[in-house]
Amino acid sequence: MSEQTEIDDLRDRHHLLDGEIEAENTQITPDEIKISALKKQKLKIKDLIQQLESSG
């Protein structure tokens, strides 16, 4: 897998997590623990993207 493909995949996953967070926030009783975990995943992915972009 090329570096650009990996970055694109990470961006797609980052975008999907946005949707998951939004969906959870629209629930009558949002699961704050789940939202927090999703946000942490987003941050990790963002960091990975930045690392890959700076190394390329």
C-alpha distance matrix in Angstrom:
0.0 3.8 6.6 8.3 6.3 6.6 10.1 10.9 10.3 12.4 14.9 15.3 16.0 18.3 20.1 20.5 22.1 24.5 25.6 26.1 28.2 30.2 30.9 32.1 34.2 36.0 37.2 40.9 40.2 36.7 35.2 35.0 33.3 30.5 30.2 30.1 27.3 25.3 26.0 25.0 21.5 21.4 22.4 19.8 17.0 18.8 19.0 15.3 14.7 17.5 16.3 13.0 15.0 17.7 15.7 14.1
3.8 0.0 3.8 5.4 5.2 6.3 8.7 9.9 10.6 12.4 14.3 15.4 16.6 18.3 20.0 21.2 22.7 24.6 26.1 27.0 28.7 30.6 31.7 33.0 34.8 36.6 38.2 41.8 41.2 37.6 36.3 35.8 34.3 31.6 31.0 30.8 28.2 26.1 26.3 25.3 22.2 21.4 22.1 19.8 16.9 17.9 18.1 14.6 13.3 15.6 14.6 10.9 12.3 14.9 13.0 10.9
6.6 3.8 0.0 3.8 5.4 5.1 6.2 8.6 9.9 10.6 12.3 14.3 15.3 16.3 18.4 20.0 21.0 22.8 24.7 25.7 26.9 28.9 30.4 31.5 33.0 35.1 36.7 40.3 39.6 35.9 34.6 33.7 32.3 29.9 29.0 28.4 26.2 24.1 23.9 22.8 19.9 18.9 19.1 17.0 14.2 14.8 14.7 11.3 9.9 11.9 10.9 7.2 8.6 11.3 9.7 7.8
8.3 5.4 3.8 0.0 3.8 5.4 5.0 6.1 8.6 9.8 10.4 12.3 14.2 15.0 16.4 18.3 19.9 21.2 22.9 24.4 25.7 27.2 28.8 30.3 31.6 33.4 35.4 39.0 38.6 35.0 34.1 33.3 32.3 29.7 28.4 28.3 26.3 23.7 23.4 23.0 20.1 18.5 19.1 17.6 14.3 14.4 15.2 12.3 9.8 12.0 12.2 8.6 8.6 12.0 11.4 8.9
6.3 5.2 5.4 3.8 0.0 3.8 5.4 5.0 6.1 8.6 9.8 10.5 12.3 14.1 15.3 16.5 18.4 20.1 21.3 22.6 24.4 25.9 27.1 28.7 30.3 31.9 33.7 37.4 37.0 33.5 32.6 32.2 31.1 28.2 27.3 27.4 25.2 22.5 22.8 22.5 19.2 18.0 19.2 17.6 14.1 15.1 16.2 13.1 11.1 14.1 14.3 10.9 11.6 15.1 14.5 12.3
6.6 6.3 5.1 5.4 3.8 0.0 3.8 5.4 5.1 6.2 8.6 9.8 10.6 12.2 14.2 15.3 16.5 18.6 20.2 20.9 22.5 24.5 25.7 26.9 28.6 30.6 32.1 35.7 35.0 31.4 30.1 29.6 28.2 25.5 24.7 24.6 22.2 19.8 20.1 19.4 16.1 15.3 16.3 14.2 11.0 12.4 13.2 9.8 8.6 11.9 11.7 8.6 10.4 13.7 13.0 11.8
10.1 8.7 6.2 5.0 5.4 3.8 0.0 3.8 5.4 5.1 6.1 8.6 9.8 10.3 12.3 14.2 15.2 16.7 18.7 19.9 21.0 22.7 24.4 25.7 27.0 29.0 30.9 34.5 33.8 30.2 29.2 28.3 27.3 24.8 23.5 23.3 21.3 18.8 18.4 18.0 15.1 13.5 14.2 12.9 9.4 9.8 11.0 8.3 5.8 9.0 9.8 7.1 7.8 11.4 11.7 10.6
10.9 9.9 8.6 6.1 5.0 5.4 3.8 0.0 3.8 5.4 5.0 6.2 8.7 9.7 10.5 12.3 14.3 15.4 16.9 18.5 20.0 21.3 22.8 24.5 25.9 27.5 29.5 33.2 32.9 29.4 28.8 28.3 27.6 24.7 23.3 23.7 21.9 18.9 18.9 19.2 16.1 14.2 15.8 14.9 11.2 11.6 13.8 11.5 8.8 12.0 13.4 10.8 10.9 14.7 15.2 13.6
10.3 10.6 9.9 8.6 6.1 5.1 5.4 3.8 0.0 3.8 5.4 5.1 6.2 8.6 9.9 10.5 12.4 14.4 15.5 16.5 18.4 20.1 21.1 22.6 24.4 26.1 27.6 31.4 30.9 27.4 26.5 26.3 25.3 22.3 21.4 21.9 19.7 16.8 17.5 17.5 14.1 12.9 15.0 13.7 10.1 11.7 13.8 11.3 9.7 13.4 14.4 12.1 13.2 16.7 16.9 15.8
12.4 12.4 10.6 9.8 8.6 6.2 5.1 5.4 3.8 0.0 3.8 5.4 5.0 6.0 8.6 9.8 10.5 12.5 14.4 15.1 16.4 18.5 19.9 20.9 22.5 24.6 26.2 29.8 29.1 25.4 24.3 23.7 22.6 19.9 18.8 18.9 16.8 14.1 14.3 14.1 10.9 9.5 11.2 10.0 6.3 8.0 10.2 8.0 6.8 10.5 11.7 10.3 11.6 14.8 15.4 15.1
14.9 14.3 12.3 10.4 9.8 8.6 6.1 5.0 5.4 3.8 0.0 3.8 5.4 4.9 6.2 8.6 9.8 10.7 12.7 14.3 15.4 16.8 18.6 20.1 21.2 23.0 25.1 28.7 28.4 24.8 24.2 23.6 23.1 20.3 18.6 19.1 17.6 14.5 14.2 14.8 12.1 9.6 11.5 11.5 7.8 8.0 11.1 10.0 7.6 10.7 13.0 11.7 11.8 15.2 16.6 15.9
15.3 15.4 14.3 12.3 10.5 9.8 8.6 6.2 5.1 5.4 3.8 0.0 3.8 5.4 5.1 6.2 8.7 10.0 10.9 12.5 14.4 15.5 16.7 18.6 20.1 21.5 23.4 27.1 27.0 23.6 23.3 23.2 22.8 19.6 18.3 19.3 17.7 14.3 14.9 16.0 12.9 10.9 13.7 13.7 10.1 11.1 14.3 13.0 11.1 14.5 16.5 15.0 15.3 18.8 19.9 19.0
16.0 16.6 15.3 14.2 12.3 10.6 9.8 8.7 6.2 5.0 5.4 3.8 0.0 3.8 5.4 5.0 6.2 8.7 9.9 10.4 12.3 14.2 15.2 16.4 18.3 20.1 21.5 25.2 24.7 21.2 20.4 20.3 19.5 16.3 15.3 16.3 14.3 11.0 12.1 12.9 9.5 8.3 11.5 11.1 8.0 10.0 13.0 11.8 11.0 14.5 16.1 15.2 16.3 19.4 20.4 20.1
18.3 18.3 16.3 15.0 14.1 12.2 10.3 9.7 8.6 6.0 4.9 5.4 3.8 0.0 3.8 5.5 5.2 6.6 9.1 10.0 10.7 12.6 14.4 15.5 16.7 18.8 20.7 24.2 23.6 20.0 19.4 18.7 18.3 15.5 13.7 14.4 13.1 9.7 9.6 10.8 8.2 5.6 8.7 9.4 6.5 7.4 10.9 10.7 9.7 12.5 14.8 14.6 15.2 18.0 19.6 19.7
20.1 20.0 18.4 16.4 15.3 14.2 12.3 10.5 9.9 8.6 6.2 5.1 5.4 3.8 0.0 3.8 5.4 5.1 6.7 8.9 10.0 10.8 12.6 14.5 15.5 17.0 19.3 22.9 22.9 19.5 19.6 19.3 19.5 16.5 14.5 15.9 15.1 11.4 11.5 13.6 11.4 8.7 11.8 13.1 10.3 10.5 14.3 14.2 12.6 15.3 17.9 17.4 17.4 20.5 22.3 21.9
20.5 21.2 20.0 18.3 16.5 15.3 14.2 12.3 10.5 9.8 8.6 6.2 5.0 5.5 3.8 0.0 3.8 5.3 5.1 6.3 8.7 9.9 10.6 12.5 14.3 15.6 17.2 21.0 21.0 17.7 17.5 17.9 17.9 14.5 13.2 15.1 13.9 10.2 11.5 13.6 11.0 9.5 13.1 14.0 11.5 12.8 16.3 15.9 15.0 18.0 20.2 19.6 20.2 23.3 24.7 24.4
22.1 22.7 21.0 19.9 18.4 16.5 15.2 14.3 12.4 10.5 9.8 8.7 6.2 5.2 5.4 3.8 0.0 3.8 5.3 4.9 6.1 8.5 9.7 10.5 12.2 14.3 15.7 19.3 18.7 15.1 14.6 14.5 14.4 11.3 9.7 11.4 10.3 6.5 7.8 10.1 8.0 6.6 10.4 11.6 10.0 11.4 14.6 14.9 14.6 17.2 19.4 19.5 20.3 23.0 24.5 24.8
24.5 24.6 22.8 21.2 20.1 18.6 16.7 15.4 14.4 12.5 10.7 10.0 8.7 6.6 5.1 5.3 3.8 0.0 3.8 5.5 5.2 6.1 8.6 10.0 10.5 12.5 14.7 18.2 18.1 14.6 15.0 14.6 15.4 12.7 10.1 12.0 12.1 8.4 8.4 11.6 10.4 8.0 11.3 13.5 11.9 12.1 15.7 16.6 15.7 17.8 20.5 20.8 21.0 23.6 25.6 25.8
25.6 26.1 24.7 22.9 21.3 20.2 18.7 16.9 15.5 14.4 12.7 10.9 9.9 9.1 6.7 5.1 5.3 3.8 0.0 3.8 5.4 5.0 6.0 8.5 9.8 10.7 12.8 16.5 16.9 13.8 14.6 15.2 16.3 13.1 11.1 13.9 13.8 10.2 11.3 14.4 13.0 11.3 14.7 16.6 14.9 15.5 19.1 19.6 18.7 21.1 23.7 23.6 23.9 26.7 28.6 28.5
26.1 27.0 25.7 24.4 22.6 20.9 19.9 18.5 16.5 15.1 14.3 12.5 10.4 10.0 8.9 6.3 4.9 5.5 3.8 0.0 3.8 5.4 5.1 6.2 8.6 10.0 11.1 14.8 14.6 11.4 11.6 12.5 13.1 9.7 8.4 11.5 11.0 7.8 9.8 12.8 11.4 10.8 14.3 15.8 14.7 16.1 19.2 19.7 19.5 22.0 24.2 24.4 25.1 27.8 29.4 29.7
28.2 28.7 26.9 25.7 24.4 22.5 21.0 20.0 18.4 16.4 15.4 14.4 12.3 10.7 10.0 8.7 6.1 5.2 5.4 3.8 0.0 3.8 5.4 5.2 6.1 8.8 10.3 13.6 13.0 9.5 9.9 9.9 11.1 8.4 5.8 8.9 9.6 6.7 7.6 11.1 10.9 9.9 12.9 15.1 14.7 15.4 18.4 19.6 19.6 21.5 23.9 24.6 25.2 27.5 29.5 30.0
30.2 30.6 28.9 27.2 25.9 24.5 22.7 21.3 20.1 18.5 16.8 15.5 14.2 12.6 10.8 9.9 8.5 6.1 5.0 5.4 3.8 0.0 3.8 5.4 5.0 6.4 9.1 12.4 12.8 9.9 11.6 11.9 14.0 11.6 9.0 12.1 13.3 10.5 10.9 14.6 14.4 12.9 15.8 18.3 17.5 17.7 21.0 22.3 21.7 23.6 26.3 26.8 27.0 29.4 31.6 31.9
30.9 31.7 30.4 28.8 27.1 25.7 24.4 22.8 21.1 19.9 18.6 16.7 15.2 14.4 12.6 10.6 9.7 8.6 6.0 5.1 5.4 3.8 0.0 3.8 5.4 5.3 6.9 10.6 11.4 8.9 10.6 12.2 14.1 11.3 9.8 13.4 14.1 11.5 13.0 16.4 15.8 15.0 18.2 20.2 19.4 20.2 23.5 24.3 24.0 26.2 28.7 29.0 29.4 32.1 33.9 34.1
32.1 33.0 31.5 30.3 28.7 26.9 25.7 24.5 22.6 20.9 20.1 18.6 16.4 15.5 14.5 12.5 10.5 10.0 8.5 6.2 5.2 5.4 3.8 0.0 3.8 5.4 5.4 8.9 8.5 5.5 6.9 8.6 10.6 8.1 7.0 10.7 11.7 10.0 11.6 14.8 14.9 14.7 17.6 19.5 19.4 20.4 23.3 24.4 24.5 26.6 28.9 29.5 30.3 32.6 34.4 35.0
34.2 34.8 33.0 31.6 30.3 28.6 27.0 25.9 24.4 22.5 21.2 20.1 18.3 16.7 15.5 14.3 12.2 10.5 9.8 8.6 6.1 5.0 5.4 3.8 0.0 3.8 5.5 8.1 8.1 5.4 8.0 8.6 11.6 10.1 7.8 11.1 13.2 11.6 12.1 15.6 16.3 15.6 17.9 20.5 20.5 20.9 23.8 25.4 25.3 27.0 29.5 30.5 30.8 33.0 35.1 35.8
36.0 36.6 35.1 33.4 31.9 30.6 29.0 27.5 26.1 24.6 23.0 21.5 20.1 18.8 17.0 15.6 14.3 12.5 10.7 10.0 8.8 6.4 5.3 5.4 3.8 0.0 3.8 6.5 8.2 7.0 10.3 11.8 14.8 13.1 11.3 14.8 16.6 14.8 15.6 19.1 19.5 18.6 21.3 23.8 23.4 23.8 26.9 28.3 28.0 29.8 32.4 33.1 33.3 35.7 37.9 38.2
37.2 38.2 36.7 35.4 33.7 32.1 30.9 29.5 27.6 26.2 25.1 23.4 21.5 20.7 19.3 17.2 15.7 14.7 12.8 11.1 10.3 9.1 6.9 5.4 5.5 3.8 0.0 3.8 5.3 5.1 8.4 10.8 13.5 12.1 11.4 14.9 16.4 15.2 16.7 19.8 20.2 20.0 22.7 24.9 24.8 25.6 28.5 29.7 29.8 31.8 34.2 34.9 35.4 37.8 39.7 40.2
40.9 41.8 40.3 39.0 37.4 35.7 34.5 33.2 31.4 29.8 28.7 27.1 25.2 24.2 22.9 21.0 19.3 18.2 16.5 14.8 13.6 12.4 10.6 8.9 8.1 6.5 3.8 0.0 3.8 6.2 9.5 11.9 14.9 14.3 13.8 16.9 18.8 18.1 19.4 22.4 23.2 23.1 25.5 27.8 28.0 28.8 31.5 33.0 33.2 34.9 37.3 38.2 38.8 41.0 43.0 43.6
40.2 41.2 39.6 38.6 37.0 35.0 33.8 32.9 30.9 29.1 28.4 27.0 24.7 23.6 22.9 21.0 18.7 18.1 16.9 14.6 13.0 12.8 11.4 8.5 8.1 8.2 5.3 3.8 0.0 3.8 6.5 8.8 11.7 11.7 11.6 14.4 16.3 16.3 17.6 20.2 21.3 21.8 23.9 26.0 26.6 27.6 29.9 31.5 32.1 33.8 35.9 37.0 37.9 39.8 41.7 42.7
36.7 37.6 35.9 35.0 33.5 31.4 30.2 29.4 27.4 25.4 24.8 23.6 21.2 20.0 19.5 17.7 15.1 14.6 13.8 11.4 9.5 9.9 8.9 5.5 5.4 7.0 5.1 6.2 3.8 0.0 3.8 5.9 8.9 8.4 7.9 10.8 12.8 12.6 13.8 16.5 17.6 17.9 20.1 22.2 22.8 23.8 26.1 27.7 28.3 30.0 32.1 33.2 34.1 36.0 37.9 38.9
35.2 36.3 34.6 34.1 32.6 30.1 29.2 28.8 26.5 24.3 24.2 23.3 20.4 19.4 19.6 17.5 14.6 15.0 14.6 11.6 9.9 11.6 10.6 6.9 8.0 10.3 8.4 9.5 6.5 3.8 0.0 3.8 5.5 5.4 6.3 8.7 10.1 10.7 12.4 14.4 15.6 16.7 18.6 20.3 21.3 22.7 24.6 26.1 27.1 28.9 30.6 31.9 33.1 34.9 36.5 37.7
35.0 35.8 33.7 33.3 32.2 29.6 28.3 28.3 26.3 23.7 23.6 23.2 20.3 18.7 19.3 17.9 14.5 14.6 15.2 12.5 9.9 11.9 12.2 8.6 8.6 11.8 10.8 11.9 8.8 5.9 3.8 0.0 3.8 5.4 4.9 6.0 8.6 9.8 10.4 12.2 14.2 15.1 16.4 18.4 19.9 20.8 22.5 24.4 25.6 26.9 28.6 30.3 31.4 32.9 34.7 36.1
33.3 34.3 32.3 32.3 31.1 28.2 27.3 27.6 25.3 22.6 23.1 22.8 19.5 18.3 19.5 17.9 14.4 15.4 16.3 13.1 11.1 14.0 14.1 10.6 11.6 14.8 13.5 14.9 11.7 8.9 5.5 3.8 0.0 3.8 5.4 5.1 6.2 8.7 9.9 10.6 12.5 14.3 15.4 16.7 18.6 20.0 21.3 22.8 24.5 25.9 27.2 28.9 30.4 31.8 33.3 34.9
30.5 31.6 29.9 29.7 28.2 25.5 24.8 24.7 22.3 19.9 20.3 19.6 16.3 15.5 16.5 14.5 11.3 12.7 13.1 9.7 8.4 11.6 11.3 8.1 10.1 13.1 12.1 14.3 11.7 8.4 5.4 5.4 3.8 0.0 3.8 5.4 5.1 6.2 8.6 9.9 10.6 12.4 14.4 15.5 16.6 18.4 20.1 21.2 22.6 24.5 25.9 27.1 28.7 30.4 31.8 33.1
30.2 31.0 29.0 28.4 27.3 24.7 23.5 23.3 21.4 18.8 18.6 18.3 15.3 13.7 14.5 13.2 9.7 10.1 11.1 8.4 5.8 9.0 9.8 7.0 7.8 11.3 11.4 13.8 11.6 7.9 6.3 4.9 5.4 3.8 0.0 3.8 5.5 5.1 6.2 8.6 9.9 10.5 12.4 14.4 15.4 16.4 18.5 20.0 21.0 22.6 24.5 25.8 26.9 28.6 30.4 31.6
30.1 30.8 28.4 28.3 27.4 24.6 23.3 23.7 21.9 18.9 19.1 19.3 16.3 14.4 15.9 15.1 11.4 12.0 13.9 11.5 8.9 12.1 13.4 10.7 11.1 14.8 14.9 16.9 14.4 10.8 8.7 6.0 5.1 5.4 3.8 0.0 3.8 5.5 5.1 6.3 8.7 9.9 10.7 12.5 14.3 15.3 16.7 18.6 20.0 21.2 22.7 24.5 25.8 27.1 28.8 30.5
27.3 28.2 26.2 26.3 25.2 22.2 21.3 21.9 19.7 16.8 17.6 17.7 14.3 13.1 15.1 13.9 10.3 12.1 13.8 11.0 9.6 13.3 14.1 11.7 13.2 16.6 16.4 18.8 16.3 12.8 10.1 8.6 6.2 5.1 5.5 3.8 0.0 3.8 5.4 5.1 6.3 8.7 10.0 10.7 12.5 14.3 15.5 16.7 18.5 20.1 21.3 22.8 24.5 25.9 27.2 28.8
25.3 26.1 24.1 23.7 22.5 19.8 18.8 18.9 16.8 14.1 14.5 14.3 11.0 9.7 11.4 10.2 6.5 8.4 10.2 7.8 6.7 10.5 11.5 10.0 11.6 14.8 15.2 18.1 16.3 12.6 10.7 9.8 8.7 6.2 5.1 5.5 3.8 0.0 3.8 5.4 5.1 6.3 8.8 10.0 10.6 12.3 14.4 15.4 16.5 18.5 20.1 21.1 22.5 24.4 25.9 27.1
26.0 26.3 23.9 23.4 22.8 20.1 18.4 18.9 17.5 14.3 14.2 14.9 12.1 9.6 11.5 11.5 7.8 8.4 11.3 9.8 7.6 10.9 13.0 11.6 12.1 15.6 16.7 19.4 17.6 13.8 12.4 10.4 9.9 8.6 6.2 5.1 5.4 3.8 0.0 3.8 5.4 5.0 6.3 8.7 9.8 10.4 12.4 14.3 15.2 16.5 18.4 20.0 21.0 22.6 24.4 25.8
25.0 25.3 22.8 23.0 22.5 19.4 18.0 19.2 17.5 14.1 14.8 16.0 12.9 10.8 13.6 13.6 10.1 11.6 14.4 12.8 11.1 14.6 16.4 14.8 15.6 19.1 19.8 22.4 20.2 16.5 14.4 12.2 10.6 9.9 8.6 6.3 5.1 5.4 3.8 0.0 3.8 5.3 5.1 6.3 8.7 9.8 10.6 12.4 14.3 15.4 16.6 18.5 20.0 21.2 22.7 24.5
21.5 22.2 19.9 20.1 19.2 16.1 15.1 16.1 14.1 10.9 12.1 12.9 9.5 8.2 11.4 11.0 8.0 10.4 13.0 11.4 10.9 14.4 15.8 14.9 16.3 19.5 20.2 23.2 21.3 17.6 15.6 14.2 12.5 10.6 9.9 8.7 6.3 5.1 5.4 3.8 0.0 3.8 5.4 5.1 6.2 8.6 9.9 10.6 12.3 14.3 15.4 16.5 18.3 20.0 21.2 22.6
21.4 21.4 18.9 18.5 18.0 15.3 13.5 14.2 12.9 9.5 9.6 10.9 8.3 5.6 8.7 9.5 6.6 8.0 11.3 10.8 9.9 12.9 15.0 14.7 15.6 18.6 20.0 23.1 21.8 17.9 16.7 15.1 14.3 12.4 10.5 9.9 8.7 6.3 5.0 5.3 3.8 0.0 3.8 5.5 5.1 6.1 8.6 9.8 10.5 12.3 14.2 15.3 16.4 18.3 20.0 21.1
22.4 22.1 19.1 19.1 19.2 16.3 14.2 15.8 15.0 11.2 11.5 13.7 11.5 8.7 11.8 13.1 10.4 11.3 14.7 14.3 12.9 15.8 18.2 17.6 17.9 21.3 22.7 25.5 23.9 20.1 18.6 16.4 15.4 14.4 12.4 10.7 10.0 8.8 6.3 5.1 5.4 3.8 0.0 3.8 5.4 5.0 6.1 8.6 9.8 10.5 12.3 14.3 15.3 16.5 18.3 20.0
19.8 19.8 17.0 17.6 17.6 14.2 12.9 14.9 13.7 10.0 11.5 13.7 11.1 9.4 13.1 14.0 11.6 13.5 16.6 15.8 15.1 18.3 20.2 19.5 20.5 23.8 24.9 27.8 26.0 22.2 20.3 18.4 16.7 15.5 14.4 12.5 10.7 10.0 8.7 6.3 5.1 5.5 3.8 0.0 3.8 5.4 5.1 6.2 8.7 9.9 10.6 12.4 14.3 15.4 16.6 18.4
17.0 16.9 14.2 14.3 14.1 11.0 9.4 11.2 10.1 6.3 7.8 10.1 8.0 6.5 10.3 11.5 10.0 11.9 14.9 14.7 14.7 17.5 19.4 19.4 20.5 23.4 24.8 28.0 26.6 22.8 21.3 19.9 18.6 16.6 15.4 14.3 12.5 10.6 9.8 8.7 6.2 5.1 5.4 3.8 0.0 3.8 5.4 5.0 6.2 8.6 9.8 10.5 12.2 14.2 15.4 16.5
18.8 17.9 14.8 14.4 15.1 12.4 9.8 11.6 11.7 8.0 8.0 11.1 10.0 7.4 10.5 12.8 11.4 12.1 15.5 16.1 15.4 17.7 20.2 20.4 20.9 23.8 25.6 28.8 27.6 23.8 22.7 20.8 20.0 18.4 16.4 15.3 14.3 12.3 10.4 9.8 8.6 6.1 5.0 5.4 3.8 0.0 3.8 5.4 5.1 6.3 8.7 10.0 10.6 12.3 14.3 15.5
19.0 18.1 14.7 15.2 16.2 13.2 11.0 13.8 13.8 10.2 11.1 14.3 13.0 10.9 14.3 16.3 14.6 15.7 19.1 19.2 18.4 21.0 23.5 23.3 23.8 26.9 28.5 31.5 29.9 26.1 24.6 22.5 21.3 20.1 18.5 16.7 15.5 14.4 12.4 10.6 9.9 8.6 6.1 5.1 5.4 3.8 0.0 3.8 5.4 5.1 6.2 8.7 9.9 10.6 12.3 14.3
15.3 14.6 11.3 12.3 13.1 9.8 8.3 11.5 11.3 8.0 10.0 13.0 11.8 10.7 14.2 15.9 14.9 16.6 19.6 19.7 19.6 22.3 24.3 24.4 25.4 28.3 29.7 33.0 31.5 27.7 26.1 24.4 22.8 21.2 20.0 18.6 16.7 15.4 14.3 12.4 10.6 9.8 8.6 6.2 5.0 5.4 3.8 0.0 3.8 5.4 5.1 6.2 8.5 9.9 10.6 12.3
14.7 13.3 9.9 9.8 11.1 8.6 5.8 8.8 9.7 6.8 7.6 11.1 11.0 9.7 12.6 15.0 14.6 15.7 18.7 19.5 19.6 21.7 24.0 24.5 25.3 28.0 29.8 33.2 32.1 28.3 27.1 25.6 24.5 22.6 21.0 20.0 18.5 16.5 15.2 14.3 12.3 10.5 9.8 8.7 6.2 5.1 5.4 3.8 0.0 3.8 5.4 5.2 6.1 8.6 10.0 10.6
17.5 15.6 11.9 12.0 14.1 11.9 9.0 12.0 13.4 10.5 10.7 14.5 14.5 12.5 15.3 18.0 17.2 17.8 21.1 22.0 21.5 23.6 26.2 26.6 27.0 29.8 31.8 34.9 33.8 30.0 28.9 26.9 25.9 24.5 22.6 21.2 20.1 18.5 16.5 15.4 14.3 12.3 10.5 9.9 8.6 6.3 5.1 5.4 3.8 0.0 3.8 5.5 5.1 6.1 8.5 9.9
16.3 14.6 10.9 12.2 14.3 11.7 9.8 13.4 14.4 11.7 13.0 16.5 16.1 14.8 17.9 20.2 19.4 20.5 23.7 24.2 23.9 26.3 28.7 28.9 29.5 32.4 34.2 37.3 35.9 32.1 30.6 28.6 27.2 25.9 24.5 22.7 21.3 20.1 18.4 16.6 15.4 14.2 12.3 10.6 9.8 8.7 6.2 5.1 5.4 3.8 0.0 3.8 5.5 5.2 6.1 8.6
13.0 10.9 7.2 8.6 10.9 8.6 7.1 10.8 12.1 10.3 11.7 15.0 15.2 14.6 17.4 19.6 19.5 20.8 23.6 24.4 24.6 26.8 29.0 29.5 30.5 33.1 34.9 38.2 37.0 33.2 31.9 30.3 28.9 27.1 25.8 24.5 22.8 21.1 20.0 18.5 16.5 15.3 14.3 12.4 10.5 10.0 8.7 6.2 5.2 5.5 3.8 0.0 3.8 5.5 5.2 6.1
15.0 12.3 8.6 8.6 11.6 10.4 7.8 10.9 13.2 11.6 11.8 15.3 16.3 15.2 17.4 20.2 20.3 21.0 23.9 25.1 25.2 27.0 29.4 30.3 30.8 33.3 35.4 38.8 37.9 34.1 33.1 31.4 30.4 28.7 26.9 25.8 24.5 22.5 21.0 20.0 18.3 16.4 15.3 14.3 12.2 10.6 9.9 8.5 6.1 5.1 5.5 3.8 0.0 3.8 5.5 5.2
17.7 14.9 11.3 12.0 15.1 13.7 11.4 14.7 16.7 14.8 15.2 18.8 19.4 18.0 20.5 23.3 23.0 23.6 26.7 27.8 27.5 29.4 32.1 32.6 33.0 35.7 37.8 41.0 39.8 36.0 34.9 32.9 31.8 30.4 28.6 27.1 25.9 24.4 22.6 21.2 20.0 18.3 16.5 15.4 14.2 12.3 10.6 9.9 8.6 6.1 5.2 5.5 3.8 0.0 3.8 5.5
15.7 13.0 9.7 11.4 14.5 13.0 11.7 15.2 16.9 15.4 16.6 19.9 20.4 19.6 22.3 24.7 24.5 25.6 28.6 29.4 29.5 31.6 33.9 34.4 35.1 37.9 39.7 43.0 41.7 37.9 36.5 34.7 33.3 31.8 30.4 28.8 27.2 25.9 24.4 22.7 21.2 20.0 18.3 16.6 15.4 14.3 12.3 10.6 10.0 8.5 6.1 5.2 5.5 3.8 0.0 3.8
14.1 10.9 7.8 8.9 12.3 11.8 10.6 13.6 15.8 15.1 15.9 19.0 20.1 19.7 21.9 24.4 24.8 25.8 28.5 29.7 30.0 31.9 34.1 35.0 35.8 38.2 40.2 43.6 42.7 38.9 37.7 36.1 34.9 33.1 31.6 30.5 28.8 27.1 25.8 24.5 22.6 21.1 20.0 18.4 16.5 15.5 14.3 12.3 10.6 9.9 8.6 6.1 5.2 5.5 3.8 0.0
